[in-house]
Structures are given as C-alpha cells and as structure tokens.
Amino acid sequence: SGMITSAVAVGQVVTDEEEITVVAPYKPVVPDAFKINVSPRIPDEGLVKPQFNYSILEKDFKVDPVLDPITPAKIQGESISKLYKNYIKAGIGNYGTPYLDFFANKLRSKKSAFGVRLKHISSAGKIKDYAYPGNSNSEISAYGKRFMPSHTLTTDVYYKRRGVHFYGFRPDEFPDLELKNKDIRQTYNNLGVTAELKSNYSGDRKLNHTLGLGYSFLADHYKTSESNIQFNAGLDLRTEFFDFSEREKLGLDLGLDYFLTSDSTATHNSGIIRIAPYYNLGFDQYYFKIGLIADIQSDSVSSGHFYPVIRAEVKVIEDHLITYAGLYGGLEKNSLHSLSDANPFIASTMERRFTNNKISQYGGVKGRISKNFDYNVSFINSTVRGMAFFVNDTASVLGEGLNNQFAVVYDDVKHTRLIAEFGYHCQDKVNVMLRGQYNDYFLDNEDEAWHK
C-alpha cells in the first residue's frame, strides 16, 4: 500500500541531426498479495535446566601467634597464728603496787573454746596527813564457746572484787573518832553469769538472730545489794527493696535491763524495756541508717520515751575523707553498779534515778591520712534530763564532818563534747593512739558539773 501519484515520463533520443520526444501517460500497477501460510508453534520437547557445580577452594592461612608466657600467681596458704595455752603479765610499781594478769586457754579447736583469767592490781601507798588510801581490784573469770554448724553459744562466769578506803579526811582533826582502816573500808563483790546464742549464717537471705541472757549480783560492805537481770534479742535480714542499693538490712533489737535494789533504808525495783527497729541502706559512696528507740520506764510509775535514730555517711574521698552526722537518744538507769564504777566512794544509800538523754546531735569527719595514719574528729551536742553528779556527803554515817563520802545529785544539762582521735599503725608491731576530749556543761540548777 502507499501513495499513488501521476507523473509524466520524458524520454529523449539524441541524434546528430534530430531530437524525438515521446510523451505517454504513467499507469501504476499494484501486484497481488499472497499470504504466508506458516503458523508458529511451541516445540514438544521440554526445556533442560543446566546443572552448575560449584567448589570452594580451601586455602589455609597459617598464623603463628607469639605468646608471652604467663607466670602463674603464687598463692600461699593463709598462715595460722600460733596459739599459746598460757599467758602471763606481771609487774610491780611504786606505792606498793603489784600487778598480775594471767590467762589459760584451750588451743584451737573446731568444736569449742575454753579459758580462764586471773587479774589483780592493788596499791598500799600513803598520802601525808590523810587516812589510809589503800585499794585493790581482783577478778577471776571463765568463758566457754561451743561452735555449731549455724550457731555459736558463748557463756561467761565471773567474780570481781573491788576494795577502797574512804581516805578523804585528816585523822588528826578528828581525834575522838579513833577510826581504824577497817572502819573506813568499802568493798564491792560482784558475781555474774551471761550466755549468748548467735547465728552465723553465710547466706544473704537468712534471718540472722542473737539471743542473750545475763544475771549479776552486787553487794557492798554496808549491806547494800543489787540484782540485775538482762535480756537482749536481735533480728536482722538482708533486703533488696531498691535496685541501686549495694547493701540493705532490716533489723529489730529488743532489750530488758531490770534492777532489784535493797539497802538499809528501802527496797526498790525498776528497769527499762527497749524496742528498737532500724533500716540500713548503702550504695556508691553513701550510707544511711534510720530507726526508732522506744524505751519503757518501769518504776513506781511507768512511762514511755521515744527517740529517733538517724545516721548518714558520705565518702567524699575514698577511705581518706568520710563525713558523718546523725541523731540518737536513750534512757539509762543509774544503778549501784554504774555509780560505783564511776565513783567507788559514794554512800550506799544514794538516790538512783533514771537519766534521759532526750536528743543528741553529732557530726564529724574521719579517714586515713596515709597508709599508717588515721583520724576521727567529731562533736556531740546533747540535751540530758537527770544527769548524775557527785558532791561531798555532809551527813556521813562514819562521822559528822568527815566529808569523806559522796552523794549523788541530778540536774538537767546541755552537754557539748569535742573529740579528736589520731592513730598510727605499723602492721602488728606498733600501734599508737592519741585522744582528746573537751567537755562543756550548761546546768539548770547546779553551779558546776561536779566531779565530771
């Protein structure tokens, strides 16, 4: 198919003499079309998938590392200190002062331990123009321990004797009394026994516990006696209340301190029951303790006292500078035992009150200056109701005007203490401690903090 056009073909014949021109019309002719009679078809044979075989060329890259030999650490067995069955320390000093301290112990055992102790120190010196001031302290005691798989049982039995003389007067000023040494003698005989059962679990989720019992009997030369019954129990459990904590402990302490006292004037019973829950938390460089002390005063009239217990520590510089601060309080019973320990020249019929430490605030810094030096500097500011002080007893039963015994007076006090401690330690060879304490008392009624 296509476009058909008409044209005129011109032919020319050239001769030498003439020119002929023939003109005729152009007739286009379209030839007949013939269809190709061929049909495409898919061959019947199937296609064959070629097979390719792959192989990996294995090539060993040999590397010979050069390793420095590691020298194994030499672990030496823990040396066990040698124990001795007996230990004795003896001496003698001026003013006729013999000294003896003797121990006898059972050697190391996995099942039990046992030991006894004898101790004595006395002085027979004289003070010019004054009465005989001789004094002595003696003790005999025995202890035993029983080691069980998860508990340790400890028992102690002791007898202590303390002797003094009321020497604080000039005999020449009282010629009519004719007092001999035995007339101004005072002796305190103390017999006691204690027992404690304590768990020694190694697991963190165990309920650790302690149970203790004690009985003490104290009597003096003037037929004043005191029985003291003590009971204490403690429970604590490692807890995990917070994910960030490194050490937690939840605990409860229980206690009973009861006194039965009898002297030439009266018989009196009193004591303290204590309930003290607490919680400890430590993480990073911080440590906190929070708790409560509930003391029940058992007397002619019973009453309850509550005291907060708070402590916070921050490691400002690891091991070198640690700051701490806190609050505490508590109730104490002034007994024949505690008062005679502080001042053995007291009159037997002194008044024995309770001392109520209503609140004490404290703070300080501690740490290590170097490998061998450490320190601890702190202050304590206390508000105390009924603190005991010692004044001369003008109504001495030994003789009028002697003033050679002491009575006890009580007053409300604000007590401030500044304490500084410095230590030097060189392995187990040298240990030196220097300690100083400054006290300041603000009293409600008394002029001075007598004999503090």
LUMFIKE-50993 format. One record per residue (C-alpha): residue in one letter; x, y negated, z. Coordinates in steps of 0.05 Angstrom, whole numbers, plus 5000, padded with zeros to 4 digits. Last residue first. Example, Ala and Ser with C-alpha at 12.3 -4.5 7.8 and 13.67 -1.06 7.14 Angstrom:
// residues 2
S527350215143A524650905156
//
This chain:
// residues 452
K565646967716H566746877791W561346347800A558846027735E558645347767D553744847797E548045347799N541045127779D539845137703L546745357680F550645177617Y556545657611D562545627565N567046217553Y573546267513Q576146947493G583047157469R585647807440L592548017416M593148747394V599649117378N600049817349V606850117332K608550827311D602251107281Q602950737215C605250027231H599349647259Y599048917279G592548637306F589347957317E582947827355A579447157368I573147067409L569146437421R563546527471T557546087488H552746237545K546245867557V544246077627D538346227672D540746377743Y541646967790V545447017856V549247627881A552547647950F559947737962Q564047988021N569747698060N566047078084L568547228155G564146708188E559947188229G562647898230L562148538192V554748438174S556747848131A551647278130T555946768093D556447218032N561246877984V558246787914F557847267855F553847117792A548447537756M544947277694G537347217703R534946947637V540146927581T540346497519S546546707480N551346377430I556546857403F562746647362S567347057319V574547137295N576947827273Y583947967246D588348477211F595848537199N599549147171K597649177098S596548427095I591747907123R586348427131G579148267148K574447907194V570047287195G564747077245G557646997266Y553247087326Q546346887352S543947187417I536747197440K532847347504N538447697541N534047877600T537848077662F533848507710R534548437785R538548797838E538848397903M544848537947T544149018006S550949357997A554848708002I559448597943F567048707946P567249207888N565948657837A564548827765D564349577776S560449447840L555249057800S554349577746H553850177793L549549847846S544849647789N543449027748K538549287695E539349027625L534248787573G536048647501G537748157446Y540448117375L541547637318G546447637259A552447387221Y558147677180T563747447134I568847917105L575547667079H581348137063D578048817052E575048586985I574847826983V568047526999K565548187027V558847967053E555648227118A548648117146R545848327213I538948267243V535948567306P529648217332Y527948277406F521448477440H520148497515G514648887551S512348837623S511349287683V510049007752S513249357812D518449557760S518649887692Q521049387640I519149627571D524349437519A522349397445I528449287400L526949137327G530849247264I534348957203K541149137178F544348857115Y550748997076Y553248647013Q559448736970D556049186919F550249516956G548549667029L541949737064N540649937137Y533750007170Y532149997244P527250257297A528750127371I524450387428R527250287498I524650467566I527850087624G528250237698S525850137768N525550477836H526650137903T527850377974A528749868028T533149538081S538950018097D539650208024S535950647973T535950607897L532551037845F534550797776Y531850947706D535050847638L530751147583G532351107509L529651197439D533251027374L529851057306G533051057237L532450907163K539050917125E540950657057R547450687019E549150496947S542750106933F541049886862D535550396853F531850186916F528050626965E533351166967T533651407039R538751737084L535251937148D536351757221L533852007288G536551837357A534952057427N537151797494F535751987566Q538851717629I537251837702N540951417754S540951577828E543251037876S545651057947T547050558002K549450908065Y554650378084H560750748056D557950767986A553751257945L553051377871F549351947836S549252017761Y544852427715G545252457639L541452727579G542752637505L539352837440T542052637372H538852737303N540452737230L534552877184K537853177123R537252867054D544552667047G547353357062S553253457108Y549453587172N553053487238S547353477288K548553237359L546853547425E549153147485A550053327559T552052897618V553853027691G555352557747L558452447816N560451757841N563351617909Y564350877925T568650707986Q568850068028R573549958086I573249358132D572449758196K577350298174N582949778170K581749538241L577648938262E579248648330L573248178327D575447708384P581847498349F578147198289E582746658260D588747118267P585247628224R585447168163F579747338115G578747638045Y581148348060F574548718050H578149368036V577549787973G576350517954R573850807889R572251547879K570151867815Y567352567803Y565952817733V562253337692D561753277616T557953687565T558153677489L553954107441T555554037367H550454227314S549854507243P554055137243M555555107318F561554797354R561154817430K564654267469G566854237541Y568953687588A571953657657S573053077705I577152877765E577952147782S581451707833N581850957843S585250647903N585550007943G589649708000P588248968016Y589748978092A587548328123Y590747668107D596647278137K601447498081I598247958030K600348688036G601249267988A598349957992S596350057920S592950637886I592450987819H589751687807K587452097748L586152837739R583153087673V580253747649G579354047580F575154507537A573854597463S569655107426K568455517364K573355317310S579055267360R584954807372L588354897439K584754857506N586454247546A589954027610F590553277622F594252907677D594452167694L598451957755Y600351277784P603551087850T603150357872G606950187936Y606949427926N611649537866G610350077815I610650827807G609651267747A606551887718K603752097651I602152827640Y599753217580N598253957578K595854447526Y599254107469L596454027399K600553967336S597653537282I595153917222S598553727157E593853697099G596654167046Q600853826994I598253696925K603853596875A600953286814P602353666750T607353346703I604153226636P608753396578D608952866523L605153106463V607653076391P601953226344D603453696285V598553536230K597554046175F592553836123D589854496098K586554466029E580554866011L578054725940I570654755944S567055175890Y560955015849N557455505801F552555195751Q547055615721P543155355661K535755395663V533155785602L527055485567G521855995546E520956265475D514256105442P516255485404I511754895413R508354695349P508454135297S503654185238V506154115164N501453955106I504853335081K499152935050F500052724976A498852004953D497251834880P501651314846V499750584847V500550254777P501749514764K500049254693Y504348684671P501548284608A505748224542V510247684512V515447854462T520547324443I524947414383E531146974371E534546924303E541046864266D546447174308T541947584345V539147514415V533547934438Q529747644497G524747964543V520047574587A515947934637V509747564660A507647644731S501647884770T502048044843I499948654883M501148624958G502449294992S500050005000
//
